[in-house]
Amino acid sequence: MPEKLEEVKNYRKEMGIREREDKILQLIRKVDFNFTQKNVVLKEYMVLYLGDDFTKDIVEYDYIPTINFLSKYFKKKEYNEFLKYAKVNNDNKAVMSLECKEVKEYENYENSEMVVKTFLKFKILERDEKTNLITLEFCYNIKFIYDNYGFLFFNFDYTDKDWVTTTMTFSFDKNFIIGIYSDEDFKEISEYKLYSFNINDVKLVLRNKDIKIKIENELDKQLLSKFSADEINQINTSLNLIKYTEGNHLVYQKVIHNIDNNQDKILIYDIIFSPRDTNNSDEIENPDDDDEKYIAYLEVRRPQPIVINQFKINNVIVKKKQKDGNEENNSKPNKEEKKVVRGFYCSEENYIKYAYEFMGTIGLFEFDCEGVYSCNNNFQINYNNFARIYGLLYGGSFKYEIILNGNKVKFPIKDFNLMEKNGKIILEGMIDGNKNNFNQEKFEELAKLYDRSSWINEKNEKGW
C-alpha cells in the first residue's frame, strides 16, 4: 500500500490535482444516474485514502457533488431536500451529520464563487480502524425541471477537481431520447445505457418524450399555410423523433420543382429546430461572438447546382448582396441589429456565401431558387445540403414534388419509390436510422455518378 500511495501522490502532482488540507486522498469517484424512475436517482460513490498518520476518530468531509452542475434545473432551496442518505463503508451507522447547501468554494477567499457542497461528518468505527480505505455512498433524488421542449443539457466539467479518476454511468428507459454524443465521451453498453470512464469534460443532451412538440404551437398560420395537414402531422412526428444536440437541425424539407421552358424553378421549405440551453445564463448574458454561433457561415467558389433569388426566415427577408471582390466588411452578421434574423447571403452560378444567424428556436426557411434543368442529365431532387448548412438526420422527413408541365425527367436510379399524381412526381419519406436498410452499393453508385467519390471513404458519423 505505501508504494501504491506514493504512485497516486506522484500522479496527482503531475496532473496538478489539489491536495486537501486534511490530507485525505480522493482516489476514485463514480457517478451513477438512473432515469428509469419517476424522480431521477443520482448516486455518487467515492474511495478515500486516509494516510498512516491520520489519527482522528471523527472525519469531517465535504465535496462538490455532481448536482452542482445541474443547479439550473431546480430551485436552490431544494439542494438539501434532494440528498437522501449517505453511507460509510456500506453502512449508515457511522454517519453523524449530513447536509447539502450552497457556499463559497473557498471559504477564506472573498471573491470565491458560490458552489453546491455536501458536508458529511462520520466516525471511524472500530471495525474500520485498521484500514486506510474509506468508501462513501451518497444518494440524491432529483425532480428535474425541463424546458418547454423537454430538454436537459448536461455539461459535466470535472477538470481541475480533486479526483484521480471519475466514472459516469447513465441508465434510461424508452421515455427518453439520448442526443447524438461523441464516442470519445461515452461507450454505449446498450440502447438505454451509457458509460464514460476517466473523462474530465462530458456533454450530453436528453429529451423527455412525454413532453410533445407541436409545430402549431411554434409557427403562425401564415407560415403553416405552406404545408398540408398530412405534412404538418409528419413535421410533428419528426420533431419528436430526432436525436438532438444543441445546435441546428433540419426537421422537415419540402421541395417543389416547377419545370417549364427548360428551366427548373425551385421552392424549398425547411423546418429548422435549434435547441438551445436557455437555462445557461452565462451564455445569454455574455453571448459568444465566434462564427460557430451562426447558423451558417460559408464561402464557396465553384459551380453551384442552384442560384437563390430570395431567402426568408419566418417571413423575414435575408439580405442578398452582390459579390464585389471585397467581402471583408460583410463577413459577419451585423451584431448591432437586434433582430431574430440578421446577416446576408450571396448566390451566383459559380459562387455562394452565407453569413447569417437565426436567433429563434423553430423557423421556416424559404428559398426561392433556379436550377439548371436538362432532360439529358440525371435529375437531382434532393437539396437538403445544397449549401452545407444542415442535413437530415434520423427522424427527419422530406417531400419532393416535381411539376412536369408535360416535360420528362431522367433519374439516376430506377427504383425510387416515386408516385405520379395529377401531373406531379412525388417522393416522400423519413430517415429511419436503421443501418440494416443502408445499401452501400447504391450509395457508392450515386457518389460516383455525382463525382463525390470522397464520400465513400469518409467516416460514418453517428446518427446519419
Sequence and secondary structure as in RCSB ss.txt:
>XXXX:A:sequence
MPEKLEEVKNYRKEMGIREREDKILQLIRKVDFNFTQKNVVLKEYMVLYLGDDFTKDIVEYDYIPTINFLSKYFK
KKEYNEFLKYAKVNNDNKAVMSLECKEVKEYENYENSEMVVKTFLKFKILERDEKTNLITLEFCYNIKFIYDNYG
FLFFNFDYTDKDWVTTTMTFSFDKNFIIGIYSDEDFKEISEYKLYSFNINDVKLVLRNKDIKIKIENELDKQLLS
KFSADEINQINTSLNLIKYTEGNHLVYQKVIHNIDNNQDKILIYDIIFSPRDTNNSDEIENPDDDDEKYIAYLEV
RRPQPIVINQFKINNVIVKKKQKDGNEENNSKPNKEEKKVVRGFYCSEENYIKYAYEFMGTIGLFEFDCEGVYSC
NNNFQINYNNFARIYGLLYGGSFKYEIILNGNKVKFPIKDFNLMEKNGKIILEGMIDGNKNNFNQEKFEELAKLY
DRSSWINEKNEKGW
>XXXX:A:secstr
 HHHHHHHHHHHHHHT    TT EEEEEEEEEEE SSSSEEEEEEEEEEE TT   SEEEEEE  GGGGGGGGS 
GGGHHHHEEEEEETTBSTTEEEEEEEEEESSTT TT  EEEEEEEEEE  GGGTT SEEEEEEEEEE     TT 
EEEEEEE TTSS SEEEEEEE  TTEEE    TTT EEEETTEEEEES SEEEEEEEETTS   GGGTS HHHHT
TS HHHHHHHHHHHTT    SS EEEEEEEEEEEETTEEEEEEEEEEE    TT HHHHHS   SGGGSSEEEEE
 S  SEEEEEEEETTEE EE    S  GGGSS  TTS SSEEEEEEEETTEEEEEEEE SSEEEEEEEEEEE  T
TSB     TTTTSS  EEEEEEEEEEEE TT   B SSS    EEETTEEEEEEE    GGG  HHHHHHHHHHT
T THHHHS   TT 
